[in-house]
Amino acid sequence: MKRTSSMHNVPRGEGDINLSSLRTSWQEDTLSEDSYDLLRRDEEAFLHQSLSTPCLNVIERAEGPFLIDQDGRRTYDFHGNAVHQVGYGHPEVVKAVQEQLVQLPFSPRRYTNEQAVTLAERLLEIAPTPLSKVLFAPGATSAVGMALKLARIATGRHKTMSMWESFHGASLDALSVGGEAHFRRQIGPLLPGAIHIPPLSTYRPLWEGASLDDRQLAAYIEYTMEQDGEIGAFIMEPIRNTDVQLPSQAFMNKLRELCTKHGVQLIFDETATAFGRTGKWFAFQHYDVVPDMVIIGKGLGGGVFPMAGLLAADNLNVATDTSIGHYTHEKSPVGAAASLAMIHVIQQEQLLEKTATLSQLMREQLESLASRYEQIGDCRIIGLLCGVELVTDRNTKEKATNLAERVLYNCLSRGLSFKLSKGNVLQLCPPLTITKEQLLEALNLLELALQDEIEKETDSDASYT
């Protein structure tokens, strides 16, 4: 069955474009009529948006590191929207949610409940001092909004600093401090006072003939803060999730120093990186730098329930006469039960320690792969979060966007799913519960796909000449 796409020459965004010709071809070669049927119904019912509807495939089940589609194919999920730290359907998480549904399915926000309070206490136990207050939200985008409002109240200033190419959510306030052009297109005007600075870029210069290292970037931040006394918050992902950018220790130390000096609230967005993803509870713990606020979400709900939150220092408990959150599901007992189970699984199964071991294995395998394929320009790895950057030439570092997308669909055909970021970065994000054998099998699928697509490219070039 043939499907046609109405979108041509779509700019490369944060992920694989959902109306690309390669996706259409993959669907034609892969999906059954029953799957197409449900995709058609989905397409009719939902508003269309890039990266989403129309959808890729139909998922029927998910378990451990696998997605199982309607046609029975099992696929390693190295994407998972970063919610699957403890895998899909972990028995402890499922049991906790089932029991909580029977006991107390919902708690009106004028009341509290044992699960919500216990979760708050557990989070503060694993968070470093001075983070000592919590507020929950139904999604991390809402938690970003709470952080921005709290910074305004605490400092009396409305301006923010953040980085281009960052992502902090899709609501208007989060988009204002976010820096991905893909999500800001056709949206403005956004919040006033949102100052953007160049992003951290550890591999490729931001513009031809010049580079901006993080020492120079820190100097730029310092200059801007000195010139503008109305900046109340600096928000960033301590490790940028989409393409795995890792700042230096010196940069993080300087950033903390500057925010303290100028009275700017330092907000770390750990939506995608908290709860063991990098081998520690929080990514910022790799730098021994503590922010004033931390945004958490995604994996917090155990891959079952949408849960997010804001951790804040005690001196920020200054909004008693203002509602900075006040969400209907603010203290969800079901969400809290799922979150508590997720934390317990990480501790009980020693997933932080296991992640460090598997990270080293992943590094060795990918560095070996890079030594054999010159199309791999860079591998950036921390914990079980990895960005494999594909290039056409290691000297020029030109992005191999077409190759990256072809590798993605080749991998999907073999049983491996991952995020495609910045047009040419294969972002690998497996569950922390994955076994050594499963990790090696998935990385082997990646190598087979990469080898296959490079050979096709070589054969095509040979035929052309």
Secondary structure, DSSP 4 states (H G I P E B T S, - for coil): -----S--SPPP-SS--TT-HHHHHHHHHH--HHHHHHHHHHHHHSPP-TTSSSPS--EEEEEBTEEEETT--EEEEE-GGG--TT-BS-HHHHHHHHHHHHH-S---TTS--HHHHHHHHHHHHHSPTTEEEEEEESSHHHHHHHHHHHHHHHHS--EEEEETT----SSHHHHHH---HHHHTTT----TTEEEEPPP-SSS-SBTTB---HHHHHHHHHHHHHH-TTEEEEEE-SSBTTTTB---HHHHHHHHHHHHHHT-EEEEE-TTTTTTTTSSSSGGGGTT---SEEEE-GGGGTTTS--EEEEEEGGG---TTS-S---TTTT-HHHHHHHHHHHHHHHHTTHHHHHHHHHHHHHHHHHHHHHH-TTEEEEEEETTEEEEEEEEETTTTEE-HHHHHHHHHHHHHHTEEEEEETTTEEEE---TT--HHHHHHHHHHHHHHHHHHHHHHHHHHHHH-
